[in-house]
């Protein structure tokens, strides 16, 4: 799923006057989040973030009987 930088900025960084500055700060914060969820699969592109299918970060419950 591609998410454009403009859409991310609307939700997380509307106070930045320069879009490139927002991208840099956002990616810095994202690195700390990845520390808690290292299995996440995503890619930063010039257009935005590309989210790829990733394993869940929540353990599955045992099946009910």
TORDOBA-627470 format. One record per residue: x, y, z of N, C-alpha, C in turn. Coordinates in nm, 3 decimals, decimal comma. Example, Ala and Ser with C-alpha at 12.3 -4.5 7.8 and 13.67 -1.06 7.14 Angstrom:
<sites>
<n_east->1,319 n_north->-0,569 n_up->0,780 ca_east->1,230 ca_north->-0,450 ca_up->0,780 c_east->1,320 c_north->-0,330 c_up->0,780>
<n_east->1,285 n_north->-0,225 n_up->0,708 ca_east->1,367 ca_north->-0,106 ca_up->0,714 c_east->1,290 c_north->0,003 c_up->0,787>
</sites>
This chain:
<sites>
<n_east->0,085 n_north->-0,117 n_up->0,000 ca_east->0,000 ca_north->0,000 ca_up->0,000 c_east->0,090 c_north->0,124 c_up->0,000>
<n_east->0,081 n_north->0,206 n_up->-0,103 ca_east->0,159 ca_north->0,332 ca_up->-0,102 c_east->0,085 c_north->0,441 c_up->-0,025>
<n_east->0,161 n_north->0,516 n_up->0,054 ca_east->0,105 ca_north->0,630 ca_up->0,127 c_east->0,189 c_north->0,752 c_up->0,091>
<n_east->0,131 n_north->0,848 n_up->0,020 ca_east->0,207 ca_north->0,966 ca_up->-0,022 c_east->0,253 c_north->1,051 c_up->0,097>
<n_east->0,367 n_north->1,118 n_up->0,079 ca_east->0,419 ca_north->1,206 ca_up->0,184 c_east->0,317 c_north->1,313 c_up->0,221>
<n_east->0,246 n_north->1,365 n_up->0,123 ca_east->0,147 ca_north->1,471 ca_up->0,151 c_east->0,039 c_north->1,421 c_up->0,246>
<n_east->-0,006 n_north->1,297 n_up->0,228 ca_east->-0,108 ca_north->1,240 ca_up->0,316 c_east->-0,052 c_north->1,220 c_up->0,457>
<n_east->0,071 n_north->1,173 n_up->0,466 ca_east->0,133 ca_north->1,156 ca_up->0,598 c_east->0,151 c_north->1,290 c_up->0,668>
<n_east->0,189 n_north->1,391 n_up->0,592 ca_east->0,209 ca_north->1,525 ca_up->0,649 c_east->0,077 c_north->1,582 c_up->0,702>
<n_east->-0,033 n_north->1,556 n_up->0,634 ca_east->-0,163 ca_north->1,604 ca_up->0,682 c_east->-0,197 c_north->1,545 c_up->0,818>
<n_east->-0,159 n_north->1,420 n_up->0,839 ca_east->-0,193 ca_north->1,353 ca_up->0,965 c_east->-0,091 c_north->1,375 c_up->1,075>
<n_east->0,037 n_north->1,385 n_up->1,038 ca_east->0,142 ca_north->1,385 ca_up->1,140 c_east->0,231 c_north->1,509 c_up->1,144>
<n_east->0,228 n_north->1,593 n_up->1,042 ca_east->0,327 ca_north->1,701 ca_up->1,042 c_east->0,285 c_north->1,826 c_up->0,970>
<n_east->0,168 n_north->1,874 n_up->0,996 ca_east->0,118 ca_north->1,992 ca_up->0,924 c_east->0,195 c_north->2,119 c_up->0,958>
<n_east->0,273 n_north->2,119 n_up->1,064 ca_east->0,342 ca_north->2,242 ca_up->1,103 c_east->0,475 c_north->2,263 c_up->1,029>
<n_east->0,519 n_north->2,165 n_up->0,950 ca_east->0,644 ca_north->2,179 ca_up->0,876 c_east->0,623 c_north->2,261 c_up->0,751>
<n_east->0,708 n_north->2,362 n_up->0,731 ca_east->0,694 ca_north->2,447 ca_up->0,613 c_east->0,761 c_north->2,386 c_up->0,490>
<n_east->0,858 n_north->2,298 n_up->0,511 ca_east->0,928 ca_north->2,234 ca_up->0,399 c_east->0,900 c_north->2,084 c_up->0,402>
<n_east->0,840 n_north->2,031 n_up->0,297 ca_east->0,805 ca_north->1,888 ca_up->0,294 c_east->0,925 c_north->1,796 c_up->0,318>
<n_east->1,040 n_north->1,833 n_up->0,266 ca_east->1,159 ca_north->1,748 ca_up->0,283 c_east->1,198 c_north->1,738 c_up->0,432>
<n_east->1,182 n_north->1,846 n_up->0,505 ca_east->1,213 ca_north->1,845 ca_up->0,649 c_east->1,118 c_north->1,749 c_up->0,722>
<n_east->0,990 n_north->1,751 n_up->0,682 ca_east->0,894 ca_north->1,659 ca_up->0,741 c_east->0,937 c_north->1,514 c_up->0,717>
<n_east->0,975 n_north->1,482 n_up->0,593 ca_east->1,016 ca_north->1,346 ca_up->0,560 c_east->1,133 c_north->1,301 c_up->0,647>
<n_east->1,231 n_north->1,386 n_up->0,663 ca_east->1,349 ca_north->1,352 ca_up->0,744 c_east->1,309 c_north->1,323 c_up->0,888>
<n_east->1,229 n_north->1,411 n_up->0,947 ca_east->1,188 ca_north->1,393 ca_up->1,086 c_east->1,100 c_north->1,268 c_up->1,101>
<n_east->1,007 n_north->1,251 n_up->1,009 ca_east->0,917 ca_north->1,136 ca_up->1,014 c_east->0,996 c_north->1,006 c_up->1,009>
<n_east->1,092 n_north->0,997 n_up->0,917 ca_east->1,172 ca_north->0,875 ca_up->0,905 c_east->1,255 c_north->0,851 c_up->1,032>
<n_east->1,300 n_north->0,958 n_up->1,096 ca_east->1,372 ca_north->0,943 ca_up->1,222 c_east->1,284 c_north->0,883 c_up->1,330>
<n_east->1,161 n_north->0,934 n_up->1,341 ca_east->1,067 ca_north->0,878 ca_up->1,439 c_east->1,028 c_north->0,735 c_up->1,403>
<n_east->1,014 n_north->0,710 n_up->1,275 ca_east->0,977 ca_north->0,576 ca_up->1,229 c_east->1,083 c_north->0,473 c_up->1,267>
<n_east->1,209 n_north->0,512 n_up->1,264 ca_east->1,316 ca_north->0,420 ca_up->1,303 c_east->1,300 c_north->0,374 c_up->1,448>
<n_east->1,256 n_north->0,465 n_up->1,535 ca_east->1,236 ca_north->0,425 ca_up->1,675 c_east->1,117 c_north->0,330 c_up->1,688>
<n_east->1,015 n_north->0,347 n_up->1,607 ca_east->0,900 ca_north->0,257 ca_up->1,608 c_east->0,942 c_north->0,119 c_up->1,559>
<n_east->1,026 n_north->0,115 n_up->1,457 ca_east->1,072 ca_north->-0,012 ca_up->1,403 c_east->1,149 c_north->-0,091 c_up->1,508>
<n_east->1,209 n_north->-0,021 n_up->1,604 ca_east->1,276 ca_north->-0,089 ca_up->1,714 c_east->1,182 c_north->-0,177 c_up->1,793>
<n_east->1,054 n_north->-0,140 n_up->1,800 ca_east->0,952 ca_north->-0,219 ca_up->1,870 c_east->0,886 c_north->-0,322 c_up->1,779>
<n_east->0,896 n_north->-0,301 n_up->1,650 ca_east->0,830 ca_north->-0,388 ca_up->1,552 c_east->0,927 c_north->-0,414 c_up->1,436>
<n_east->1,036 n_north->-0,488 n_up->1,463 ca_east->1,139 ca_north->-0,506 ca_up->1,361 c_east->1,094 c_north->-0,590 c_up->1,241>
<n_east->0,983 n_north->-0,662 n_up->1,253 ca_east->0,936 ca_north->-0,744 ca_up->1,141 c_east->0,859 c_north->-0,663 c_up->1,036>
<n_east->0,833 n_north->-0,537 n_up->1,064 ca_east->0,755 ca_north->-0,456 ca_up->0,970 c_east->0,831 c_north->-0,445 c_up->0,837>
<n_east->0,756 n_north->-0,453 n_up->0,730 ca_east->0,816 ca_north->-0,443 ca_up->0,598 c_east->0,762 c_north->-0,316 c_up->0,532>
<n_east->0,850 n_north->-0,220 n_up->0,513 ca_east->0,811 ca_north->-0,097 ca_up->0,446 c_east->0,932 c_north->-0,041 c_up->0,374>
<n_east->0,904 n_north->0,049 n_up->0,283 ca_east->1,009 ca_north->0,110 ca_up->0,203 c_east->0,980 c_north->0,259 c_up->0,188>
<n_east->1,082 n_north->0,339 n_up->0,206 ca_east->1,069 ca_north->0,483 ca_up->0,185 c_east->1,104 c_north->0,512 c_up->0,040>
<n_east->1,015 n_north->0,583 n_up->-0,029 ca_east->1,039 ca_north->0,621 ca_up->-0,168 c_east->1,027 c_north->0,772 c_up->-0,181>
<n_east->1,061 n_north->0,824 n_up->-0,296 ca_east->1,048 ca_north->0,967 ca_up->-0,320 c_east->0,902 c_north->1,011 c_up->-0,310>
<n_east->0,809 n_north->0,921 n_up->-0,341 ca_east->0,667 ca_north->0,954 ca_up->-0,339 c_east->0,603 c_north->0,938 c_up->-0,201>
<n_east->0,664 n_north->0,857 n_up->-0,114 ca_east->0,607 ca_north->0,834 ca_up->0,018 c_east->0,655 c_north->0,703 c_up->0,077>
<n_east->0,571 n_north->0,643 n_up->0,158 ca_east->0,603 ca_north->0,513 ca_up->0,218 c_east->0,528 c_north->0,405 c_up->0,143>
<n_east->0,595 n_north->0,293 n_up->0,125 ca_east->0,533 ca_north->0,176 ca_up->0,065 c_east->0,525 c_north->0,070 c_up->0,173>
<n_east->0,402 n_north->0,041 n_up->0,219 ca_east->0,380 ca_north->-0,060 ca_up->0,322 c_east->0,358 c_north->-0,194 c_up->0,255>
<n_east->0,432 n_north->-0,294 n_up->0,302 ca_east->0,422 ca_north->-0,428 ca_up->0,245 c_east->0,364 c_north->-0,522 c_up->0,349>
<n_east->0,306 n_north->-0,635 n_up->0,306 ca_east->0,251 ca_north->-0,730 ca_up->0,402 c_east->0,357 c_north->-0,770 c_up->0,505>
<n_east->0,323 n_north->-0,761 n_up->0,630 ca_east->0,415 ca_north->-0,791 ca_up->0,739 c_east->0,349 c_north->-0,885 c_up->0,838>
<n_east->0,429 n_north->-0,962 n_up->0,909 ca_east->0,370 ca_north->-1,044 ca_up->1,015 c_east->0,313 c_north->-0,955 c_up->1,124>
<n_east->0,211 n_north->-1,001 n_up->1,188 ca_east->0,149 ca_north->-0,923 ca_up->1,295 c_east->0,246 c_north->-0,909 c_up->1,412>
<n_east->0,237 n_north->-0,801 n_up->1,483 ca_east->0,323 ca_north->-0,780 ca_up->1,599 c_east->0,257 c_north->-0,829 c_up->1,728>
<n_east->0,137 n_north->-0,880 n_up->1,716 ca_east->0,062 ca_north->-0,930 ca_up->1,831 c_east->0,057 c_north->-1,083 c_up->1,822>
<n_east->0,091 n_north->-1,148 n_up->1,932 ca_east->0,088 ca_north->-1,294 ca_up->1,932 c_east->-0,054 c_north->-1,344 c_up->1,911>
<n_east->-0,065 n_north->-1,454 n_up->1,838 ca_east->-0,196 ca_north->-1,512 ca_up->1,815 c_east->-0,242 c_north->-1,586 c_up->1,939>
<n_east->-0,372 n_north->-1,579 n_up->1,962 ca_east->-0,431 ca_north->-1,653 ca_up->2,074 c_east->-0,444 c_north->-1,799 c_up->2,033>
<n_east->-0,439 n_north->-1,887 n_up->2,131 ca_east->-0,464 ca_north->-2,029 ca_up->2,100 c_east->-0,607 c_north->-2,044 c_up->2,048>
<n_east->-0,625 n_north->-2,138 n_up->1,959 ca_east->-0,759 ca_north->-2,163 ca_up->1,901 c_east->-0,854 c_north->-2,210 c_up->2,011>
<n_east->-0,979 n_north->-2,164 n_up->2,003 ca_east->-1,083 ca_north->-2,210 ca_up->2,095 c_east->-1,127 c_north->-2,350 c_up->2,057>
<n_east->-1,170 n_north->-2,423 n_up->2,156 ca_east->-1,220 ca_north->-2,559 ca_up->2,127 c_east->-1,369 c_north->-2,562 c_up->2,136>
</sites>
